[in-house]
Amino acid sequence: MILVKYLGHACFQLEKDNLTFLFDPFLSGNPLAPITAEEADADYIFVSHAHADHLGDTYHIAARTGATVITTAEIASECKNRGLNAHAMHVGGKHTFPFGYVRVTPAFHGSGIPGGHACGFIVNFNGFTVYFAGDTSLFSDMKLLGEIEKIDLFLVPIGGNFTMDLDDAVHAVRLAAPATVIPCHFNTWPVIAADPADFCDKVTKTTSSRCLVLTPGAGVEF
């Protein structure tokens, strides 16, 4: 069993086998966040890039909890300079951890840190595979990733402006062919307004994937 909670914007919390995983923990300053950074727990933190709405409270949470930050080499270096636990990876890399393995995927977006690259993550939790796309445009290799990995859950941005929009995200679902998709990165601010119900309706009509919309603070078990 794996519990997936949506914490607003692009932040997710996953719980499996008594471990807690945070993805892009933007809580302080996030108008949708259902918890504070002080309330967040983590054993591992995944950071897709260093923009403030994704790096978020990473340093604070990692310092308080002792969590290991899994991220690109540039952000990992900054973590280590701060005395934090970090495991550096990069786009195309794959590594085995006690909970499963991680594959770092491309994400076509700014890095937010000199010399860096934005990324996404495919995480196989010993059999259950999550693709966290990060901030990205649509790109055709999502189909290749769906062929290499059997994706159980796709966490995909739909808000446009900084990432793919709703219609491009529907096409991303067709390419990656996940069993289930959950939209994120929408309605935090007016510039990324999107209707998740419309997204799910289009996913249901044009793909074989199941679509779920989570309100901030809500969770679902797989």
C-alpha positions as CSV (number, residue, x, y, z in Angstrom):
1,M,0.0,0.0,0.0
2,I,1.2,3.5,-0.8
3,L,-0.5,6.7,0.4
4,V,-0.3,9.8,-1.9
5,K,-1.2,13.2,-0.5
6,Y,-1.4,16.4,-2.4
7,L,0.0,19.4,-0.5
8,G,-0.8,22.1,-3.1
9,H,0.9,23.5,-6.1
10,A,3.4,20.8,-7.1
11,C,4.1,19.4,-3.7
12,F,3.2,15.7,-2.9
13,Q,3.8,13.5,0.1
14,L,4.0,9.8,-0.3
15,E,4.1,7.3,2.5
16,K,5.1,3.7,2.1
17,D,6.7,1.1,4.4
18,N,6.9,3.6,7.3
19,L,8.9,6.0,5.1
20,T,7.8,9.5,4.1
21,F,8.8,11.0,0.8
22,L,8.3,14.7,-0.1
23,F,8.3,16.0,-3.7
24,D,9.1,19.7,-4.2
25,P,8.2,20.9,-0.7
26,F,6.9,24.4,-1.3
27,L,4.9,25.1,1.8
28,S,5.9,28.5,3.2
29,G,4.3,31.1,1.0
30,N,2.1,28.5,-0.8
31,P,-1.5,29.8,-0.5
32,L,-2.8,26.2,-1.1
33,A,-0.6,24.4,1.5
34,P,-2.6,22.5,4.1
35,I,0.4,22.2,6.5
36,T,3.3,24.3,7.5
37,A,7.0,23.5,6.9
38,E,7.3,22.8,10.7
39,E,4.6,20.1,10.4
40,A,6.1,18.4,7.4
41,D,7.9,15.1,7.9
42,A,10.3,13.4,5.5
43,D,12.8,10.6,5.2
44,Y,13.6,11.5,1.6
45,I,13.0,14.8,-0.3
46,F,12.9,15.0,-4.1
47,V,13.7,18.4,-5.6
48,S,13.1,18.9,-9.4
49,H,14.8,22.3,-9.6
50,A,15.7,25.3,-7.6
51,H,12.9,27.8,-8.3
52,A,11.4,29.0,-5.0
53,D,8.0,27.3,-5.6
54,H,9.7,23.9,-5.9
55,L,12.9,24.0,-3.8
56,G,10.6,25.6,-1.2
57,D,11.4,24.5,2.4
58,T,13.8,21.8,1.4
59,Y,16.7,23.1,3.4
60,H,14.7,23.7,6.5
61,I,12.8,20.4,6.5
62,A,16.0,18.4,5.7
63,A,17.8,20.1,8.6
64,R,15.0,19.4,11.0
65,T,14.3,15.8,10.0
66,G,17.6,14.6,8.7
67,A,16.0,13.6,5.4
68,T,18.1,12.7,2.4
69,V,17.6,15.1,-0.5
70,I,17.6,13.4,-3.9
71,T,18.2,16.0,-6.6
72,T,20.5,17.3,-9.3
73,A,24.2,17.7,-8.6
74,E,24.1,21.5,-8.2
75,I,21.3,21.5,-5.7
76,A,22.8,18.5,-3.9
77,S,26.1,20.4,-3.6
78,E,24.3,23.4,-2.0
79,C,22.6,21.0,0.4
80,K,26.0,19.5,1.4
81,N,27.4,23.0,1.9
82,R,24.7,23.5,4.4
83,G,25.5,20.3,6.2
84,L,22.5,18.4,4.9
85,N,22.2,14.8,3.6
86,A,22.0,14.7,-0.1
87,H,22.3,12.2,-3.0
88,A,23.4,13.9,-6.3
89,M,21.9,12.6,-9.5
90,H,21.4,14.0,-13.0
91,V,19.2,13.6,-16.1
92,G,19.4,10.1,-17.5
93,G,20.8,8.7,-14.2
94,K,19.3,5.7,-12.4
95,H,20.2,4.6,-8.9
96,T,19.0,1.9,-6.4
97,F,17.9,3.0,-2.9
98,P,16.6,0.9,0.0
99,F,13.0,1.8,-1.1
100,G,13.4,1.0,-4.8
101,Y,15.1,2.9,-7.6
102,V,15.1,6.4,-9.0
103,R,15.4,7.4,-12.7
104,V,16.0,11.1,-13.3
105,T,14.0,12.3,-16.4
106,P,14.3,15.4,-18.5
107,A,12.1,18.4,-17.8
108,F,12.2,21.3,-20.2
109,H,12.3,24.3,-17.9
110,G,14.8,26.6,-16.1
111,S,17.0,25.2,-13.4
112,G,16.9,28.0,-10.9
113,I,20.6,27.5,-10.1
114,P,23.7,28.2,-12.0
115,G,24.9,25.3,-14.2
116,G,21.9,23.2,-13.4
117,H,19.1,21.5,-15.2
118,A,15.5,21.0,-14.3
119,C,14.4,17.4,-14.0
120,G,11.6,15.0,-13.2
121,F,11.7,11.7,-11.3
122,I,10.5,8.2,-12.0
123,V,10.5,6.4,-8.7
124,N,9.9,2.7,-8.5
125,F,8.8,1.9,-4.9
126,N,9.7,-1.8,-5.1
127,G,7.0,-2.4,-7.7
128,F,4.8,0.8,-7.7
129,T,6.1,3.3,-10.2
130,V,5.5,7.1,-9.9
131,Y,6.4,9.6,-12.6
132,F,6.7,13.1,-11.1
133,A,7.1,15.2,-14.2
134,G,8.3,18.4,-12.5
135,D,7.9,21.7,-14.3
136,T,8.1,20.9,-18.0
137,S,6.7,21.4,-21.4
138,L,5.3,18.5,-23.4
139,F,8.1,16.4,-25.1
140,S,7.8,13.3,-27.2
141,D,10.2,11.2,-25.1
142,M,7.4,10.9,-22.5
143,K,6.3,8.0,-24.8
144,L,9.7,6.4,-24.5
145,L,9.6,6.7,-20.7
146,G,6.2,5.1,-20.6
147,E,7.6,2.2,-22.7
148,I,10.7,1.8,-20.5
149,E,8.7,2.0,-17.2
150,K,5.2,0.7,-16.5
151,I,3.9,3.9,-14.9
152,D,1.3,3.4,-12.2
153,L,0.9,7.1,-11.3
154,F,1.7,10.2,-13.3
155,L,1.9,13.5,-11.4
156,V,1.6,16.2,-14.2
157,P,1.4,20.0,-14.3
158,I,-1.5,21.5,-16.2
159,G,-1.5,25.2,-15.4
160,G,0.3,26.6,-18.5
161,N,2.4,29.7,-18.7
162,F,5.4,28.2,-16.9
163,T,4.7,24.5,-17.9
164,M,2.6,22.6,-20.3
165,D,-1.1,23.6,-20.3
166,L,-4.1,21.4,-19.8
167,D,-4.4,20.2,-23.4
168,D,-0.7,19.5,-23.7
169,A,-0.9,17.6,-20.4
170,V,-3.7,15.4,-21.8
171,H,-1.3,14.6,-24.7
172,A,1.4,13.8,-22.2
173,V,-0.9,11.3,-20.6
174,R,-1.5,9.7,-24.0
175,L,2.3,9.4,-24.5
176,A,3.2,8.1,-21.0
177,A,0.2,5.8,-20.8
178,P,0.0,5.7,-16.9
179,A,-2.6,3.7,-15.1
180,T,-3.6,6.8,-13.1
181,V,-2.9,10.5,-13.4
182,I,-3.2,13.3,-10.9
183,P,-2.9,17.0,-12.1
184,C,-0.8,19.6,-10.2
185,H,0.7,23.1,-10.7
186,F,-2.5,24.9,-11.3
187,N,-4.6,27.6,-9.6
188,T,-1.9,28.6,-7.1
189,W,-2.0,32.0,-8.8
190,P,-4.2,33.4,-11.6
191,V,-1.5,33.1,-14.2
192,I,-1.7,29.3,-13.9
193,A,-5.4,29.0,-13.6
194,A,-6.8,25.7,-15.0
195,D,-9.9,23.5,-14.6
196,P,-8.8,20.1,-13.3
197,A,-12.3,18.7,-13.9
198,D,-11.9,19.6,-17.6
199,F,-8.5,18.0,-17.7
200,C,-9.9,14.8,-16.2
201,D,-12.9,14.8,-18.6
202,K,-10.5,15.0,-21.5
203,V,-8.2,12.3,-20.1
204,T,-11.2,10.0,-19.6
205,K,-12.5,10.5,-23.1
206,T,-9.2,10.3,-25.0
207,T,-7.0,7.9,-23.0
208,S,-7.3,4.6,-21.0
209,S,-5.9,6.3,-17.9
210,R,-7.9,7.0,-14.7
211,C,-7.8,10.6,-13.6
212,L,-8.1,11.8,-10.0
213,V,-8.2,15.4,-8.7
214,L,-7.0,15.8,-5.1
215,T,-7.7,19.0,-3.1
216,P,-4.8,20.2,-1.0
217,G,-4.6,18.0,2.0
218,A,-6.5,15.1,0.5
219,G,-4.9,11.7,-0.2
220,V,-5.5,8.4,-2.0
221,E,-4.2,4.9,-1.4
222,F,-2.9,2.6,-4.0
